[in-house]
Amino acid sequence: MKKLLLIPFIIFLFGCNSNVPIFDEDHAFEYLLTQCKFGPRNPGSDGYYACREFLISELKGYTDEVIIQDFSYQEKKKNNSYEMQNIIARFNPDAEFQTIISAHWDTRPWADQDVNFNLHEQAIIGANDGASGVAVLLELAKVLAQNPPPIGVNLIFFDGEDLGISGQNTSYCQGSKYFSENLPIPRPNEAINLDMVGDKQLSIPIERYSLEFHPKLVRYLWDRAKVMELDAFVGRVEYAIYDDHVLMNDVGGIPSVDLIDFRYPNSYTNYWHTMNDIPENCSKESLGQVGKLMLDYIFNRENQNWTKN
């Protein structure tokens, strides 16, 4: 899984628009902090319900089209049943070209990767794993409300991503699975999933499945990141991650890519699924790099004369 591959890049510079709105990384980081103040947001918790109401209220202030997709799931570890919700905020829904930018808003119920075994049953705050991608999406919603996008943008907040059992991939990503099996919107042209994008030591290589699913979008995004001097984006292929993009691609038929920094914070230390996944280990600058690239993508995508292959 950890074998690194270097790939050549073809620079895509077709008609890039210089009038891209500004992404406010300070405000995005406030969104991260707000989520964390609710506490752990694992399904069934008080923080979960408080955060859900906050997300819906905030998004309804930015767009008239917010779709709530209800579904049920019985998690495998403790056999608890939950009523869960995907939240979809649509901008320019009548546009011919439609994209998804997604993140999961739930957090891990168990700190099962913590070095302290006594903490394994505690729920994590999920500042990076959950809140970071959501923070970027919320800030994008604010920007798009003020600057109507030239393409259709569907911001999707997936539920039930992190209820899985380690080693059992299909027990994860329940929200994207349900969404992909029961599309509540016309099938979009492509999707970008954001996960763990707030690490202070942010490093986003090319996720291996993404390169299989939508190679031209991968090359375009990393090439644009290079032009924009967003140094968190590393032009090499690394790990293959079972994430929400896999379900959107394989089940929903939506070519999808994943922006993820799985080495959190680095190759020598792990904060993923531990009690150390806290705001102090995240940064506004990391959110800014991802948010700037997403706005550049949104406001330039219609000028690119390429499709999936």
Rosetta blueprint (number, residue, H / E / L):
1 M L
2 K L
3 K L
4 L L
5 L E
6 L E
7 I L
8 P L
9 F L
10 I L
11 I L
12 F L
13 L L
14 F L
15 G L
16 C L
17 N L
18 S L
19 N L
20 V L
21 P L
22 I L
23 F L
24 D L
25 E H
26 D H
27 H H
28 A H
29 F H
30 E H
31 Y H
32 L H
33 L H
34 T H
35 Q H
36 C H
37 K H
38 F L
39 G L
40 P L
41 R L
42 N L
43 P L
44 G L
45 S L
46 D H
47 G H
48 Y H
49 Y H
50 A H
51 C H
52 R H
53 E H
54 F H
55 L H
56 I H
57 S H
58 E H
59 L H
60 K H
61 G L
62 Y L
63 T L
64 D L
65 E L
66 V E
67 I E
68 I E
69 Q E
70 D E
71 F E
72 S E
73 Y E
74 Q E
75 E L
76 K L
77 K L
78 K L
79 N L
80 N L
81 S E
82 Y E
83 E E
84 M E
85 Q E
86 N E
87 I E
88 I E
89 A E
90 R E
91 F E
92 N L
93 P L
94 D L
95 A L
96 E L
97 F L
98 Q E
99 T E
100 I E
101 I E
102 S E
103 A E
104 H E
105 W L
106 D L
107 T L
108 R L
109 P L
110 W L
111 A L
112 D L
113 Q L
114 D L
115 V L
116 N L
117 F H
118 N H
119 L H
120 H L
121 E L
122 Q L
123 A L
124 I L
125 I L
126 G L
127 A H
128 N H
129 D H
130 G H
131 A H
132 S H
133 G H
134 V H
135 A H
136 V H
137 L H
138 L H
139 E H
140 L H
141 A H
142 K H
143 V H
144 L H
145 A H
146 Q H
147 N L
148 P L
149 P L
150 P L
151 I L
152 G E
153 V E
154 N E
155 L E
156 I E
157 F E
158 F E
159 D L
160 G L
161 E L
162 D L
163 L L
164 G L
165 I L
166 S L
167 G L
168 Q L
169 N H
170 T H
171 S H
172 Y L
173 C L
174 Q H
175 G H
176 S H
177 K H
178 Y H
179 F H
180 S H
181 E H
182 N L
183 L L
184 P L
185 I L
186 P L
187 R L
188 P L
189 N L
190 E E
191 A E
192 I E
193 N E
194 L E
195 D E
196 M L
197 V L
198 G L
199 D E
200 K L
201 Q L
202 L L
203 S L
204 I E
205 P E
206 I E
207 E L
208 R H
209 Y H
210 S H
211 L H
212 E H
213 F H
214 H L
215 P H
216 K H
217 L H
218 V H
219 R H
220 Y H
221 L H
222 W H
223 D H
224 R H
225 A H
226 K H
227 V H
228 M L
229 E L
230 L L
231 D L
232 A L
233 F E
234 V E
235 G E
236 R E
237 V E
238 E L
239 Y L
240 A L
241 I L
242 Y L
243 D L
244 D H
245 H H
246 V H
247 L H
248 M H
249 N H
250 D H
251 V L
252 G L
253 G L
254 I L
255 P L
256 S E
257 V E
258 D E
259 L E
260 I E
261 D L
262 F L
263 R L
264 Y L
265 P E
266 N L
267 S L
268 Y L
269 T L
270 N E
271 Y L
272 W L
273 H L
274 T L
275 M L
276 N L
277 D L
278 I L
279 P H
280 E H
281 N H
282 C E
283 S L
284 K H
285 E H
286 S H
287 L H
288 G H
289 Q H
290 V H
291 G H
292 K H
293 L H
294 M H
295 L H
296 D H
297 Y H
298 I H
299 F H
300 N H
301 R H
302 E H
303 N H
304 Q L
305 N L
306 W L
307 T L
308 K L
309 N L
